[in-house]
Amino acid sequence: MKRRNGGRLRPPFRPRAWAARHLQVLISSLGRLWRRPLGNFMSILVIAIALALPTGLHLLVHNLERLAGGWQGAASATLFLRREISDDQVKRLLKQLREDPAVGLVRHLTPAQALDDFRRHSGMADAITLLETNPLPHVVMIRPADPHIAPARFKNLVERLRKRPEVERAIADLQWVERFQGMVDLVRRSALLLSALLSLAVLLVIGNTIRLEIQSRRDEIEIVKLVGGSQAFIRRPFLYEGFWYGLLGAILALVLLAVSLVALRVPVARLAHLYASDFTLKGPGFTVVLLLLAAGSALGVLGAWVAVRQQLRRIEPH
């Protein structure tokens, strides 16, 4: 037997007995929750909603980033060449563009091809036939070599090509990409802020639930203190109850997210099909699932520990 600082005897530590005691309390605390299914389910549902909202926003940001990445991969620029340049100058420019490491796809339209393309897609075929000369110059369409190039880098590439003597005008519309990226950043920051606020809400819900449980078992706690029960012994079942609240809330949050994704998958796929895209919603990965379960359990234990620490100080045997 070992002695504590106060002189009381303490039995030697036995890992198997320690694990058996904790397992017993873990199972008994789950059984205690099961005895009040309706009230506990309502508390767990509130916790699940509080955990599902920021996780859902995280999934939204992830899917928006995937969508933005696909759009940035389709970024392109159009170079309108000067009308007075010769065919040899055009060939030389095309060769230099294809050798440029920053340029990926290069597509050249001669004035005749550009006019024919405009005639087929503009709906003004009759008016174009009245033209005596072709007013269109050589047109070169390029795409960057990096499919996920940042808008700022792509702007620099287009500006460099615009300064070439053969180029009269260069067009690259990336403002919508930058605005979309700004919206994604806003949603990401909102998700972080909402995560912090709802984490506090989870702590309060679990803490208040455990506080009510302690009050309902006040007489039992006083008796345990009278017979010499330690603070750890009294605190243990409430901490495990908080653990179960957080873990079950996280599991239910995953169920809510799965149902939401199933409900949204068909409309999103239909909308993507209208835009000739193969974009599909993706659910939480294995890492997100583990983090959500761990966060829910940790918040449950923390909320229970705060409530137990405050309440046990006020309960003393008469």
DAZILIN-V678999 format. One record per pair of residues at least 24 apart in sequence whose ideal C-beta (glycine too) atoms are under 10 Angstrom apart, sorted by the first residue. I is the first residue (numbers start at 1). J is the second residue. D is the distance in Angstrom with one decimal. If there is no record, write none. Layout:
i=[I;I]
j=[J;J]
d=[D;D]
This chain:
i=[8;21;21;22;22;24;24;25;25;25;25;25;25;25;26;26;26;26;26;26;26;27;28;28;28;29;29;29;29;29;29;29;29;29;29;30;30;30;30;30;30;32;32;32;32;32;32;33;33;33;33;33;33;34;36;39;39;40;40;40;40;40;41;41;42;43;43;43;43;43;43;43;43;44;44;44;44;44;44;44;44;44;44;44;44;44;45;45;45;45;45;46;46;46;46;46;46;46;47;47;47;47;47;47;47;47;47;47;47;47;47;47;47;47;47;47;48;48;48;48;48;48;48;48;48;48;48;48;49;49;49;49;49;49;49;50;50;50;50;50;50;50;50;50;50;50;50;50;50;50;51;51;51;51;51;51;51;51;51;51;51;51;51;51;51;51;51;51;51;52;52;52;52;52;52;52;52;52;52;52;52;53;53;53;53;53;53;53;53;53;54;54;54;54;54;54;54;54;54;54;54;54;54;55;55;55;55;55;55;55;55;55;55;55;55;55;55;56;56;56;56;56;56;56;56;57;57;57;57;57;57;57;57;58;58;58;58;58;58;58;58;58;58;59;59;59;59;59;59;59;59;59;59;60;60;60;60;60;60;61;61;61;61;61;61;61;61;61;62;62;62;62;62;62;62;62;63;63;63;63;63;63;63;63;64;64;64;64;64;64;65;65;65;65;66;66;66;66;67;67;67;67;67;68;68;68;68;68;68;69;69;70;70;70;70;70;71;71;71;71;71;71;71;72;72;72;72;72;72;72;72;72;72;72;72;73;73;73;73;73;73;74;74;74;74;75;75;75;75;75;75;75;75;75;75;75;75;75;75;75;75;76;76;76;76;76;76;76;76;76;76;76;76;76;77;77;77;77;77;77;77;77;77;77;77;77;77;77;77;77;77;78;78;78;78;78;78;78;78;78;78;78;78;79;79;79;79;79;79;79;79;79;79;79;79;79;79;79;79;79;79;79;80;80;80;80;80;80;80;80;80;80;80;81;81;81;81;81;81;81;81;81;81;81;82;82;82;82;82;82;82;82;83;83;83;83;83;83;83;84;84;84;85;85;85;85;85;85;86;87;89;89;89;90;90;90;90;92;93;93;93;93;93;93;93;94;94;94;96;96;97;97;97;97;98;100;100;100;100;100;101;101;102;102;102;102;102;102;102;102;102;102;102;103;103;103;103;103;103;103;104;104;104;104;104;104;104;105;105;105;105;105;106;106;106;106;107;107;107;107;107;108;108;108;108;108;109;109;109;109;109;109;110;110;110;110;110;111;111;111;111;111;112;113;113;114;114;137;137;138;138;140;140;140;141;142;142;144;149;150;150;150;150;151;151;151;151;151;151;152;195;198;199;199;199;199;199;199;200;200;201;202;202;202;202;202;202;202;202;202;202;203;203;203;203;203;203;203;203;203;204;204;204;205;205;205;205;205;205;206;206;206;206;206;206;206;206;206;206;206;206;206;206;206;206;207;207;207;207;207;207;207;207;207;207;207;208;208;209;209;209;209;209;209;209;209;210;210;210;210;210;210;210;210;210;210;210;210;210;211;211;211;211;211;211;211;211;212;212;213;213;213;213;213;213;213;213;214;214;214;214;214;214;214;214;214;215;215;215;217;218;218;218;219;219;221;221;221;221;221;222;222;222;222;223;224;224;225;225;225;225;226;226;226;227;231;231;231;231;234;234;234;235;235;235;235;235;235;236;237;237;238;238;238;238;238;238;238;239;239;239;239;239;239;239;239;240;240;240;241;241;241;241;242;242;242;242;242;242;242;242;242;242;242;242;243;243;243;243;243;243;243;244;244;244;244;245;245;245;245;245;245;245;246;246;246;246;246;246;246;246;246;246;246;246;247;247;247;247;247;247;247;247;248;248;248;249;249;249;249;249;249;250;250;250;250;250;250;250;250;250;250;250;251;251;251;251;252;253;253;253;253;253;254;254;254;254;254;254;254;257;257;257;257;257;258;258]
j=[228;233;236;236;240;236;237;233;236;237;238;239;240;241;236;237;239;240;241;243;244;240;237;240;241;236;237;238;239;240;241;242;243;244;245;240;241;243;244;247;248;213;217;237;240;241;244;213;240;241;244;245;248;244;213;209;212;209;241;244;245;248;248;252;209;205;206;208;209;212;245;248;249;205;206;209;244;245;246;247;248;249;250;251;252;253;248;249;252;253;256;201;202;205;206;209;245;249;198;201;202;205;206;209;245;246;247;248;249;250;252;253;296;299;300;303;202;248;249;250;251;252;253;254;255;256;257;296;198;201;202;249;252;253;256;194;195;197;198;199;200;201;202;203;204;205;249;253;296;299;195;198;199;201;202;246;249;250;251;252;253;254;256;257;292;293;295;296;299;198;249;250;252;253;254;255;256;257;259;260;292;191;194;195;197;198;201;253;256;257;190;191;192;193;194;195;196;197;198;199;253;292;295;191;195;198;250;253;254;256;257;284;288;289;291;292;295;191;194;253;256;257;260;261;284;187;188;190;191;192;193;194;195;187;188;191;192;194;195;284;288;291;292;191;257;260;261;281;282;283;284;285;288;184;187;188;190;191;281;184;185;186;187;188;189;190;191;192;184;188;281;282;283;284;285;288;184;261;268;279;280;281;282;283;180;181;183;184;187;188;181;184;187;188;279;280;281;282;180;184;272;277;279;148;177;180;181;183;184;147;148;147;148;277;278;279;174;176;177;180;181;277;279;144;146;147;148;149;150;151;154;174;177;180;181;143;144;146;147;148;149;143;147;177;277;142;143;144;146;147;148;149;150;151;154;157;158;172;173;174;177;104;105;107;141;142;143;144;154;158;171;172;173;174;103;140;141;142;143;144;154;155;157;158;161;162;170;171;172;173;174;107;109;139;140;141;142;158;169;170;171;172;173;106;108;137;138;139;140;141;142;158;161;162;164;166;167;168;169;170;171;172;114;136;137;138;139;140;167;168;169;170;171;108;111;137;138;139;140;164;166;167;168;169;137;138;164;165;166;167;168;169;111;134;135;136;137;138;168;137;166;168;137;138;165;166;167;168;166;138;138;165;166;137;138;140;166;166;138;140;161;164;165;166;167;138;140;166;164;166;140;142;161;164;142;142;145;157;160;161;145;146;142;144;145;146;149;153;154;156;157;160;161;140;142;143;144;145;157;161;142;143;144;145;146;147;149;141;142;143;144;145;140;141;142;143;139;140;141;142;143;138;139;140;141;142;136;137;138;139;140;141;134;136;137;138;139;135;136;137;138;139;136;138;139;138;139;168;169;166;168;166;167;170;171;170;172;172;174;174;177;178;181;175;176;177;178;180;181;178;295;299;295;296;298;299;302;303;299;303;299;245;246;249;250;295;296;299;300;302;303;242;246;299;300;302;303;304;306;307;303;306;307;245;246;249;299;300;303;241;242;243;245;246;249;296;299;300;301;302;303;304;305;306;307;242;300;302;303;304;305;306;307;308;310;311;303;307;238;241;242;245;300;303;304;307;238;239;241;242;245;300;303;304;305;306;307;308;311;238;303;304;306;307;308;310;311;307;311;237;238;241;242;304;307;308;311;238;304;307;308;310;311;312;314;315;311;314;315;315;311;314;315;315;317;311;312;315;316;317;315;316;317;318;317;315;317;312;315;316;317;316;317;318;317;308;309;312;313;308;312;315;304;305;308;309;311;312;308;304;308;301;304;305;307;308;311;312;300;301;302;303;304;305;307;308;300;301;304;300;301;304;308;297;298;299;300;301;302;303;304;305;306;307;308;296;297;298;299;300;301;304;297;300;301;304;296;297;299;300;301;303;304;293;294;295;296;297;298;299;300;301;302;303;304;293;294;296;297;298;299;300;301;296;297;300;292;293;296;297;299;300;289;291;292;293;294;295;296;297;298;299;300;289;292;293;296;296;284;292;293;295;296;283;284;288;289;292;293;296;283;284;288;289;292;283;284]
d=[9.3;9.0;8.1;7.4;8.1;10.0;9.9;9.2;5.2;5.3;9.9;8.8;5.5;9.6;9.2;9.1;9.9;5.2;9.9;7.9;8.3;9.0;6.9;8.3;9.8;8.6;5.1;8.1;8.5;4.0;4.7;9.0;7.9;6.1;9.9;7.9;8.4;9.4;5.5;9.8;8.9;8.3;9.7;7.6;9.3;6.8;9.0;9.7;9.8;6.6;5.7;7.7;7.9;9.7;9.6;8.9;9.6;8.1;9.3;8.9;7.8;8.5;9.0;8.9;10.0;6.3;7.9;8.9;5.2;9.9;6.5;9.5;8.2;9.5;9.9;9.5;8.7;6.3;9.2;9.5;4.9;5.0;9.7;8.9;5.9;9.6;9.8;8.0;6.6;9.7;9.0;8.2;8.5;5.6;9.7;9.5;10.0;7.9;9.5;8.7;5.5;5.9;6.9;9.2;6.2;6.8;9.8;7.9;3.0;8.0;7.7;7.8;7.2;8.2;7.9;9.5;9.7;8.0;4.7;7.4;7.9;3.6;4.3;8.6;7.7;6.0;9.6;8.6;8.6;9.5;9.9;8.7;8.7;7.5;7.2;9.5;9.7;9.0;4.3;7.9;9.3;5.0;5.0;9.9;9.7;7.3;7.7;8.2;9.6;9.2;9.2;7.2;8.6;9.8;6.7;8.5;5.8;5.6;9.7;8.4;4.0;8.8;8.9;9.4;6.4;9.7;7.3;5.7;8.2;9.3;9.1;9.1;8.1;4.0;8.0;8.8;4.6;5.6;9.9;8.0;8.8;8.9;6.3;8.6;9.7;6.0;9.9;8.7;9.4;9.8;9.3;5.6;8.1;9.1;5.0;3.8;8.6;8.7;5.7;8.0;9.6;9.5;9.5;8.8;8.4;9.8;9.0;6.4;8.2;9.2;6.2;6.8;7.1;9.5;8.9;5.7;9.0;8.7;9.8;8.9;8.3;6.0;6.7;9.1;9.3;6.5;8.2;6.7;3.7;8.9;9.9;6.3;8.0;9.5;8.4;5.5;9.1;9.8;8.0;8.1;7.1;9.5;9.4;9.5;7.1;9.1;7.9;8.1;7.6;6.9;6.1;9.6;7.7;9.1;6.3;9.3;9.9;7.8;9.4;6.2;9.0;9.9;5.4;4.9;9.7;9.2;6.1;9.8;9.9;9.7;9.8;7.0;9.7;8.7;8.8;8.6;10.0;9.9;8.7;8.2;9.0;5.8;6.1;9.6;7.8;9.2;7.7;4.8;6.8;8.9;8.9;6.2;9.9;8.8;7.4;9.4;9.4;7.1;8.3;9.0;9.1;8.4;5.9;9.5;7.0;5.7;6.0;9.3;6.2;8.2;5.6;8.9;9.4;7.2;9.0;6.7;9.7;8.4;6.1;7.3;9.7;9.4;10.0;9.0;9.3;7.4;5.8;6.6;7.9;7.3;8.1;8.4;6.0;9.4;8.7;8.6;8.9;8.9;3.8;6.2;8.6;7.8;8.4;9.7;9.9;9.9;6.9;6.4;9.7;8.5;9.5;6.8;10.0;7.8;5.6;9.8;9.6;7.4;9.1;6.4;6.9;9.6;8.0;9.0;5.9;6.5;4.8;8.2;9.4;9.8;9.6;7.5;9.4;9.9;9.4;8.9;7.3;5.4;7.9;8.4;7.7;9.5;7.6;4.8;7.1;9.0;6.0;6.6;3.9;9.0;9.1;9.7;9.5;6.4;7.4;5.3;8.0;9.5;8.5;7.1;4.9;7.6;9.5;9.7;9.6;9.6;8.6;7.1;4.3;7.5;6.9;8.6;6.1;7.9;8.3;8.4;5.1;8.5;7.6;5.2;8.2;9.6;9.4;8.6;5.5;7.9;6.0;8.3;7.3;5.3;4.4;7.4;7.6;9.4;9.6;5.2;4.2;7.3;6.7;9.2;5.4;6.1;6.3;8.9;6.8;8.6;10.0;7.9;6.2;7.4;4.6;9.3;8.3;9.7;8.7;8.9;4.8;8.3;7.8;9.3;9.9;9.5;8.5;7.5;8.5;5.3;9.5;9.2;9.9;8.7;9.4;8.9;5.8;9.7;5.3;8.3;7.4;8.3;8.8;7.3;9.6;7.2;9.4;4.9;8.2;9.4;7.0;9.9;8.6;9.5;6.9;6.5;7.9;9.3;9.6;8.8;8.2;8.7;9.2;8.6;6.3;9.8;9.4;6.4;5.8;7.7;8.4;8.4;9.2;9.0;5.3;8.3;9.4;10.0;5.3;7.7;6.8;6.1;7.5;8.2;7.5;4.9;5.6;4.0;7.7;7.8;9.5;7.9;6.6;4.2;8.7;8.7;6.6;7.7;5.4;8.2;8.7;7.2;4.5;7.6;8.5;7.0;7.4;5.4;8.0;9.8;8.4;9.6;7.1;4.3;7.6;7.4;9.5;9.1;9.6;6.3;8.3;8.5;4.9;6.2;6.3;8.2;8.6;9.3;8.2;7.7;5.0;6.9;9.0;8.7;9.8;9.1;8.3;9.3;9.9;9.3;9.2;9.9;9.9;9.8;9.6;9.8;9.2;8.7;10.0;5.4;5.2;10.0;7.3;8.8;9.0;9.7;7.6;9.9;9.7;6.1;9.5;9.8;9.3;9.7;9.7;8.8;7.2;7.2;9.7;8.9;7.6;4.7;7.8;9.2;6.8;9.7;9.6;5.9;8.9;6.3;4.2;9.5;7.1;9.2;7.3;9.5;9.7;8.1;10.0;8.7;9.5;9.7;7.4;8.7;5.3;9.6;5.1;6.6;8.4;9.8;6.9;5.3;8.8;8.2;3.4;6.0;9.9;8.9;7.6;8.2;9.8;8.7;4.3;7.1;8.9;5.4;4.1;9.1;8.5;9.6;8.6;7.4;10.0;8.1;8.2;6.6;9.8;8.3;8.6;8.1;5.3;8.7;6.3;5.7;8.1;9.1;6.9;4.6;8.9;8.7;4.2;6.5;8.0;9.5;9.8;9.4;9.4;4.6;8.6;7.7;5.8;9.1;9.8;9.1;6.7;6.6;9.6;9.1;8.6;9.6;9.4;6.5;9.7;7.0;6.8;9.3;4.5;7.4;9.3;7.5;7.4;9.8;9.0;9.5;8.8;9.3;5.8;9.6;9.8;8.8;7.2;5.3;9.7;8.7;6.3;7.5;4.4;7.2;7.5;9.9;9.0;8.9;7.5;7.1;5.0;9.9;4.6;9.2;9.5;9.0;9.3;6.5;9.7;8.0;6.4;8.9;8.6;7.7;5.0;8.0;10.0;6.8;9.4;9.7;9.6;9.9;5.3;8.4;7.4;4.8;8.7;8.9;8.7;5.7;9.5;9.9;5.0;6.1;9.8;6.8;9.3;8.4;8.2;8.2;9.7;6.3;9.7;8.8;9.9;8.4;4.2;5.2;7.7;5.6;2.5;7.2;9.3;7.8;8.3;9.2;5.5;8.8;9.8;5.0;5.1;7.4;8.7;7.1;9.9;9.6;8.4;9.2;8.9;4.7;9.4;7.9;7.7;8.8;9.4;8.0;4.1;4.7;7.0;5.1;2.3;6.9;8.6;7.6;8.6;6.5;9.3;5.7;4.7;9.8;9.9;6.6;9.6;8.1;9.6;8.7;9.7;10.0;5.3;9.3;8.5;7.3;8.9;9.5;5.1;4.8;8.3;7.0;2.9;7.0;9.9;8.8;8.7;9.7;8.9;7.2;7.9;9.3;10.0;6.5;9.3;9.9;7.2;9.2;7.2;9.3;6.5;6.6;8.0;9.6;7.0;6.5;9.5;9.6;8.8;6.8;8.8]
